[in-house]
Amino acid sequence: MRPSYQCIFLLAFASPYLAVSQVSTSVQSHNAEFTEMNNRQGLKSVSSQETNLRGARNLAESEASTFGKRRKFVSYESSPWEKYWLNNTDNLHDNNKICSVLLKDQINQLRDYLEVLCTRYFRPHDDWCIIDDAFFPLWFNIGNKETLDLTFENPLPLIVQAPPVEPVSPNNQYEHILSKFTYFDEIKNETYHEYIEPLVGHLRFPLHKCLHPVPIIPQYRNHYTSFRGWILPPPPVVRGDRALLFDSSASSWESKSGGLSAQFISEIWLRHGVGIDEVWAFDDNTTPSEFFQGVPGSMMGVTHFKHGALADGLDTSKEKAFLPLFIREHATENDYVILKLDTKLVGILDHLTHMHPEYNQVDEIVWEHKSETMFLFENDLPNNLTIQQIYEMFLKLRQKGIRAHAWM
């Protein structure tokens, strides 16, 4: 029997003030489109036994059975490191000092954070570890206190066998670095804490735009840009029944260039005991046949795709899906919801930041947060937000109990 967990990747969220009939009518229309589309793809529904087997990748039944009701958000606390950046980011950005502050004034905080992110250790080999984001493994020498010793190539003898990947599970030793959520466990009748990466630097990964990769060769040129230093809840993660992913920009199931994909998200969250039970994917530049080419057989019957643009607000014409409404219909209070949000859909975030936490069904958000001054590639489009506004948006989401992560 699968453990009681659910992750939902969401792209938007519904307003709690909308009438139930309003929500139901809109979602039923889109449900019918998804059903017809999946039938055309020849997709089968997955049996309860197959679903249970996939869910069993979470916690053992003995552990999961105690988490029948979802966690209740109590508070969010920025770490001292995050507070510094919340108060100084605008000034540091305007004076082009973000990287110099990180690499000089805050080198000790940066080292501690990199150590937290280690997923594989190679001791006694000079304290080398791997920070493994499932796409670009980064080698970090914890034992070298003189320089920031990082490389994307294996510095150890080839005969050294790589240990298994471990979930990142920080403790209160790193509260000077990591920010903290406090939740209330309704079953155990007690509060508990979960840590998250701090809002620092250019966001996403602290070294983003601050270091050239080692070695400096073309294939590594975007690695620090694409690398993601996320802190997920330690296992056992979820207080719920299912894990659902809502992907607002699903051009493909997997990405060969390091982009954020359903495959990447599934692998990273699985390390923490969260197996994805159902995926809802949207994209206006990809056809269903193109998308389903990359979907693995184990996820075929529980993955849904819709070609078309999404609404960034309530679309009374119902021509575009407004994910907040869609999610309210498909997610329950006991579901673990993860939202992958594209840069253009800032209006959805605004809905989330104005909701009372009691009505919120989104547990984690991964948001592509590009601003005019943070272009990564020539074809990037900004969301017209300053870096300070982006910081404030992430902070508001977290203060609503949503574990918000920066992407790109």
Residue pairs with C-beta under 8 A, 6 or more apart in sequence:
1 52
1 56
1 61
2 51
2 52
2 53
2 54
2 55
2 56
2 58
2 61
2 64
2 275
3 55
3 56
3 58
3 59
3 60
3 61
3 63
3 64
3 65
3 236
3 273
4 64
4 65
4 67
4 68
4 238
4 240
4 241
4 334
5 55
5 58
5 59
5 64
5 67
5 236
5 237
5 238
5 240
5 241
5 242
5 243
5 273
5 274
5 275
5 336
6 238
6 240
6 241
6 242
6 243
6 244
6 277
6 334
6 335
6 336
6 337
7 238
7 242
7 243
7 244
7 245
7 269
7 274
7 275
7 276
7 277
7 336
7 337
7 338
7 363
7 364
8 242
8 243
8 244
8 245
8 246
8 278
8 327
8 330
8 331
8 335
8 336
8 337
8 338
8 339
8 361
8 362
8 363
9 244
9 245
9 246
9 247
9 262
9 265
9 276
9 279
9 337
9 338
9 339
9 340
9 364
9 366
10 244
10 246
10 323
10 327
10 331
10 337
10 338
10 339
10 340
10 341
10 361
10 362
10 365
11 246
11 247
11 248
11 249
11 282
11 310
11 323
11 339
11 340
11 341
11 342
11 345
11 348
12 246
12 248
12 310
12 322
12 323
12 324
12 326
12 327
12 339
12 341
12 345
12 348
12 351
13 323
13 324
13 327
13 339
13 348
13 351
13 352
13 355
13 360
13 361
13 362
14 23
14 322
14 323
14 324
14 325
14 326
14 327
14 328
14 351
15 314
15 324
15 351
15 354
15 355
16 355
16 356
16 359
18 314
18 325
22 325
23 325
23 328
23 329
24 329
25 318
26 318
26 321
26 322
26 325
26 326
27 325
27 326
27 328
27 329
27 330
28 329
29 318
30 306
30 321
30 326
31 329
33 306
34 280
34 304
34 306
37 288
37 304
37 305
37 306
38 304
40 288
41 288
41 289
41 292
43 300
43 301
43 303
44 300
44 301
45 301
46 301
46 302
50 298
50 301
51 277
51 302
54 275
54 276
54 277
54 298
55 242
55 243
55 275
55 277
56 275
57 270
57 273
57 275
58 64
58 236
58 237
58 238
58 243
58 273
58 274
58 275
59 235
59 236
59 273
63 236
64 236
66 187
66 188
67 187
67 236
67 238
67 239
67 240
68 187
68 239
68 334
69 186
69 187
69 239
69 334
70 186
70 238
70 239
70 240
70 333
70 334
70 335
70 336
71 183
71 184
71 185
71 186
71 239
72 183
72 184
72 186
73 181
73 182
73 183
73 184
73 357
73 360
73 400
73 401
74 182
74 183
74 184
74 191
75 181
75 182
76 179
76 180
76 181
76 182
76 398
76 399
76 401
77 179
77 180
77 181
77 182
78 86
78 179
78 198
78 199
78 395
79 175
79 176
79 177
79 178
79 179
79 180
79 198
80 176
81 106
81 109
81 113
81 176
81 177
81 198
81 200
82 179
82 198
82 199
82 200
85 92
85 198
85 199
85 200
85 201
85 391
86 199
86 391
86 395
89 98
89 387
89 388
89 391
90 386
90 387
90 388
91 97
92 98
92 101
93 373
93 387
93 388
98 201
98 202
98 209
98 210
99 201
99 209
99 210
102 110
102 200
102 201
102 206
102 207
102 210
103 110
103 148
103 210
103 211
107 148
109 176
109 177
110 148
110 206
110 207
111 145
111 148
112 174
112 176
112 177
113 174
113 177
113 178
113 197
113 198
113 206
113 229
114 131
114 140
114 150
115 129
115 140
115 142
116 168
116 170
116 174
116 177
116 178
116 231
117 131
117 140
117 168
117 229
117 231
118 129
118 130
118 131
118 140
118 142
118 168
119 129
119 130
119 131
119 132
119 165
119 166
119 167
119 168
119 271
120 129
120 130
120 132
120 162
120 163
120 164
120 165
120 166
121 128
121 129
121 163
122 128
122 129
122 130
122 156
122 160
122 162
122 163
125 156
125 160
126 141
126 143
126 144
127 141
127 142
127 143
127 144
128 139
128 140
128 141
128 142
128 143
128 155
128 156
129 139
129 140
129 142
130 137
130 138
130 139
130 140
130 162
131 137
131 138
131 139
131 140
131 227
131 229
132 138
132 165
133 227
133 228
133 229
133 268
134 264
134 267
134 268
135 226
135 258
135 264
136 152
136 223
136 226
136 227
136 258
137 152
138 150
138 151
138 152
138 223
138 227
139 150
139 151
139 152
139 153
139 154
139 155
140 149
140 150
141 149
141 150
141 155
148 211
150 207
150 211
150 214
151 214
151 215
152 213
152 214
152 215
152 220
152 223
153 214
153 215
165 271
166 271
167 232
167 234
167 235
167 271
167 272
167 273
168 231
168 232
168 234
169 234
169 235
170 178
170 195
170 231
170 234
172 193
174 195
175 195
177 198
178 195
178 196
178 197
178 198
178 231
179 195
179 196
179 197
179 198
179 199
179 398
180 193
180 194
180 195
180 196
181 193
181 194
181 195
181 196
181 398
181 401
181 403
182 191
182 192
182 193
183 191
183 192
183 193
183 194
183 401
184 190
184 191
185 191
185 192
185 239
186 239
187 239
194 233
194 234
194 403
195 231
196 231
196 398
196 403
196 405
197 229
197 230
197 231
197 405
199 391
199 394
199 395
199 406
200 206
201 207
201 208
201 210
202 208
202 209
202 210
202 374
202 387
203 369
203 387
203 390
203 391
203 394
203 406
204 227
204 228
204 229
204 369
204 406
204 407
204 408
205 224
205 227
205 228
205 229
206 229
207 224
207 227
208 224
208 225
208 227
209 224
209 225
209 374
210 224
211 224
212 224
213 220
213 221
213 223
213 224
214 220
222 258
222 376
223 258
225 376
226 258
226 259
226 408
228 260
228 405
228 407
230 268
230 405
232 268
232 269
232 271
232 272
232 364
232 403
233 272
233 403
234 272
235 272
235 273
236 273
237 269
237 272
237 273
237 274
237 336
238 273
238 274
238 336
238 363
239 334
239 336
240 334
240 335
240 336
241 332
241 334
241 335
242 277
242 278
242 332
242 334
242 335
242 336
243 269
243 274
243 275
243 276
243 277
243 278
243 335
243 336
243 338
244 276
244 277
244 278
244 279
244 280
244 330
244 331
244 335
244 336
244 337
244 338
245 262
245 265
245 266
245 276
245 278
245 279
245 280
245 281
245 338
245 340
246 279
246 280
246 281
246 323
246 326
246 327
246 337
246 338
246 339
246 340
247 262
247 279
247 280
247 281
247 282
247 340
248 282
248 310
248 323
248 339
248 340
248 341
248 342
248 345
249 282
249 283
249 340
249 342
249 368
250 261
250 262
250 281
250 282
250 283
250 286
250 291
250 305
251 259
251 283
251 285
251 286
251 291
252 261
252 286
252 290
252 291
252 294
253 261
253 262
253 263
253 291
253 292
253 294
253 295
253 296
253 299
253 303
254 261
254 262
254 263
254 264
254 294
255 261
255 263
255 264
260 340
260 366
260 368
260 407
260 408
262 276
262 279
262 281
262 303
263 294
265 276
265 338
265 340
265 366
266 275
266 276
269 275
269 276
269 338
270 276
274 336
276 299
277 302
278 302
278 303
278 304
279 299
279 302
279 303
279 304
280 304
280 306
280 326
280 330
281 291
281 303
281 304
281 305
281 306
282 305
282 306
282 308
282 310
282 321
282 323
283 291
283 305
283 307
284 307
284 308
284 309
284 310
286 305
286 307
287 307
288 305
288 306
288 307
291 305
292 300
292 303
292 305
295 303
306 321
308 320
308 321
309 320
310 320
310 321
310 322
310 323
310 345
311 320
311 321
311 322
312 344
312 345
312 346
312 347
312 348
313 322
313 347
314 322
314 325
315 321
315 322
323 339
323 348
324 348
324 351
324 352
327 337
327 339
327 361
327 362
328 361
331 337
331 361
332 361
333 361
335 361
336 363
336 364
337 361
337 362
337 363
337 364
338 362
338 363
338 364
338 365
338 366
339 362
339 364
339 365
339 366
340 365
340 366
340 407
341 348
341 349
341 365
341 366
341 367
341 368
342 368
343 367
343 368
343 369
343 370
343 381
343 382
343 383
343 408
344 381
344 383
346 383
346 385
346 393
349 365
349 367
349 393
349 397
352 360
352 362
352 365
352 397
352 400
352 402
353 393
353 396
353 397
353 400
355 400
357 400
357 401
360 400
360 401
360 402
362 402
363 402
363 403
364 402
364 403
364 404
364 405
365 397
365 402
365 403
365 404
365 405
366 405
366 407
367 393
367 394
367 404
367 405
367 406
367 407
368 407
368 408
369 383
369 385
369 390
369 393
369 394
369 406
369 407
369 408
370 376
370 380
370 381
370 382
370 383
370 408
371 382
371 383
371 384
371 385
371 386
371 387
371 389
371 390
372 382
372 384
372 385
372 386
373 386
373 387
374 382
374 387
375 382
376 408
385 393
394 404
394 406
397 404
398 404
